Amino acid sequence: MSVMSSVIIPKRKARPSGKDAYLQALIGKEGSEAQLTWAILGGANSLVEEPSSALDYVALSRKGLQKKALATLASVMSIPMKEMAELLNLSYKTLGRKRNDDTMDSLSSSLAIEMAQLVARGLSVFGDQDRLQRWLQRPNHALSGQTPLSLMNSPTGIRLVGSILTRIEEGILT
């Protein structure tokens, strides 16, 4: 055995990409959930302009998000596109056939926007992307042992997960 093969080289933490660095800079800022939501959906790369109100998001959902916005959302949530398709109640093959610039239907777009808003809220509550991802994927007693992520395939589930985030924010153990 050579000397080099017995040397353990510690792994360096990867430097955040431009998108991740921007997202990390937004986390923890007061009143930045709207900016976080926009960044989670891809920012200027996916949306023509930053929505300034809830009505702008309604109009955006009616128009349809581009597939690349879903890819950015999946990346922030650290889930594969196959799982994103399941959360959006779509076939993975259907989603896979779409090009990055293709628009999604209004219901999938609306659900994705609600997910992005919930993720932005979670990032504000936890202050860290890794902590949020662990929480989303860990069974939760307040959800009868289900993971928050598993409930995010419907508006009702998203609201329920949002209420758990509110409890956490207010210091109520869940």
C-alpha positions as CSV (number, residue, x, y, z in Angstrom):
1,M,0.0,0.0,0.0
2,S,1.4,3.3,-1.0
3,V,1.7,6.3,1.4
4,M,-0.7,8.3,-0.8
5,S,-3.4,5.7,-0.6
6,S,-3.5,5.8,3.2
7,V,-3.8,9.6,3.3
8,I,-7.3,10.8,4.0
9,I,-8.1,14.1,2.2
10,P,-11.0,15.9,3.7
11,K,-13.7,16.8,1.3
12,R,-14.1,20.5,0.8
13,K,-17.6,21.9,0.9
14,A,-18.6,22.9,-2.6
15,R,-18.8,26.6,-3.1
16,P,-22.3,27.8,-3.8
17,S,-23.2,28.5,-7.5
18,G,-24.4,31.9,-8.4
19,K,-28.0,30.9,-8.0
20,D,-27.4,29.3,-4.6
21,A,-25.3,32.2,-3.4
22,Y,-28.1,34.6,-4.4
23,L,-30.7,32.4,-2.6
24,Q,-28.5,32.2,0.5
25,A,-28.1,36.0,0.5
26,L,-31.9,36.4,0.6
27,I,-32.5,33.9,3.4
28,G,-32.9,35.6,6.7
29,K,-33.6,39.1,5.3
30,E,-36.7,40.6,6.8
31,G,-39.6,40.8,4.3
32,S,-37.9,38.9,1.6
33,E,-40.2,35.9,1.2
34,A,-41.5,37.4,-2.0
35,Q,-38.0,37.8,-3.3
36,L,-37.2,34.2,-2.2
37,T,-40.3,32.9,-4.0
38,W,-39.1,34.7,-7.2
39,A,-35.6,33.3,-6.8
40,I,-36.9,29.8,-6.1
41,L,-38.9,29.9,-9.3
42,G,-35.7,30.8,-11.3
43,G,-35.9,34.6,-11.0
44,A,-35.1,36.4,-14.2
45,N,-34.0,33.2,-15.9
46,S,-37.6,31.8,-15.8
47,L,-39.9,34.8,-15.2
48,V,-40.1,37.9,-17.3
49,E,-40.4,40.2,-14.3
50,E,-40.6,39.9,-10.6
51,P,-44.2,39.6,-9.5
52,S,-45.1,42.4,-7.1
53,S,-48.4,41.1,-5.7
54,A,-50.4,38.0,-5.2
55,L,-52.5,38.9,-8.3
56,D,-49.3,38.9,-10.3
57,Y,-48.8,35.2,-9.2
58,V,-52.4,34.4,-10.2
59,A,-51.8,35.9,-13.7
60,L,-48.5,34.0,-13.9
61,S,-50.2,30.7,-13.0
62,R,-52.9,31.3,-15.6
63,K,-50.2,32.0,-18.2
64,G,-48.2,29.0,-17.1
65,L,-44.7,28.6,-15.6
66,Q,-42.0,27.4,-17.8
67,K,-40.6,23.9,-17.2
68,K,-37.2,25.4,-16.2
69,A,-39.0,27.1,-13.2
70,L,-40.0,23.7,-12.0
71,A,-36.5,22.5,-12.4
72,T,-35.2,25.3,-10.3
73,L,-37.9,24.6,-7.6
74,A,-36.9,20.9,-7.6
75,S,-33.2,21.9,-7.2
76,V,-33.9,24.2,-4.3
77,M,-36.0,21.4,-2.7
78,S,-33.3,18.9,-3.5
79,I,-35.7,16.5,-5.1
80,P,-35.4,14.8,-8.5
81,M,-37.7,15.9,-11.4
82,K,-39.5,12.5,-11.0
83,E,-40.6,13.5,-7.5
84,M,-41.5,17.0,-8.7
85,A,-43.7,15.4,-11.3
86,E,-45.4,13.3,-8.6
87,L,-46.0,16.4,-6.5
88,L,-47.6,18.2,-9.4
89,N,-49.7,15.1,-10.2
90,L,-48.1,14.7,-13.6
91,S,-46.6,11.8,-15.4
92,Y,-42.8,11.9,-15.3
93,K,-42.9,11.0,-19.0
94,T,-45.2,13.9,-19.8
95,L,-42.9,16.3,-17.8
96,G,-39.8,14.8,-19.5
97,R,-41.1,15.4,-23.0
98,K,-41.4,19.2,-22.3
99,R,-38.6,21.5,-23.3
100,N,-37.3,23.9,-20.7
101,D,-39.1,26.9,-22.4
102,D,-42.4,25.0,-22.7
103,T,-45.2,26.3,-20.4
104,M,-47.1,24.2,-17.9
105,D,-50.8,24.1,-17.5
106,S,-52.4,26.6,-15.1
107,L,-53.1,24.0,-12.3
108,S,-49.6,22.7,-12.3
109,S,-48.2,26.2,-12.4
110,S,-50.5,27.3,-9.5
111,L,-49.4,24.3,-7.4
112,A,-45.7,25.0,-8.2
113,I,-46.1,28.6,-7.2
114,E,-47.7,27.6,-3.9
115,M,-44.9,25.1,-3.2
116,A,-42.3,27.9,-4.0
117,Q,-44.1,30.2,-1.5
118,L,-44.1,27.5,1.1
119,V,-40.4,26.8,0.5
120,A,-39.7,30.5,0.8
121,R,-41.5,30.6,4.1
122,G,-39.7,27.5,5.3
123,L,-36.3,29.1,4.4
124,S,-37.3,32.2,6.4
125,V,-38.3,30.0,9.4
126,F,-35.3,27.7,9.4
127,G,-32.8,30.2,8.0
128,D,-31.0,27.4,6.2
129,Q,-31.7,25.4,3.1
130,D,-30.2,22.1,4.5
131,R,-32.3,22.3,7.7
132,L,-35.5,22.9,5.7
133,Q,-34.7,20.0,3.4
134,R,-34.2,17.7,6.3
135,W,-37.4,18.9,7.9
136,L,-39.4,18.4,4.7
137,Q,-38.2,14.8,4.4
138,R,-38.5,13.7,8.1
139,P,-41.7,12.1,9.4
140,N,-43.6,14.7,11.5
141,H,-45.6,13.8,14.6
142,A,-48.1,16.6,14.0
143,L,-48.7,15.2,10.5
144,S,-49.4,11.7,11.9
145,G,-46.0,10.5,10.9
146,Q,-46.1,11.7,7.3
147,T,-43.4,13.8,5.9
148,P,-44.2,17.5,5.0
149,L,-43.0,16.8,1.5
150,S,-45.4,14.0,1.0
151,L,-48.4,16.4,1.6
152,M,-47.2,19.1,-0.8
153,N,-49.1,17.6,-3.8
154,S,-52.3,19.5,-3.0
155,P,-53.3,23.0,-1.9
156,T,-54.8,21.5,1.2
157,G,-51.6,19.7,2.1
158,I,-49.5,22.9,1.4
159,R,-51.8,24.9,3.7
160,L,-51.4,22.2,6.4
161,V,-47.6,22.2,6.1
162,G,-47.7,26.0,6.2
163,S,-49.6,25.9,9.5
164,I,-46.9,23.6,11.0
165,L,-44.3,26.2,9.9
166,T,-46.3,28.9,11.6
167,R,-46.3,26.8,14.8
168,I,-42.6,26.4,14.6
169,E,-42.1,30.1,14.0
170,E,-44.2,30.8,17.1
171,G,-42.2,28.4,19.2
172,I,-44.8,25.7,19.5
173,L,-43.2,22.2,19.3
174,T,-44.7,20.0,16.6
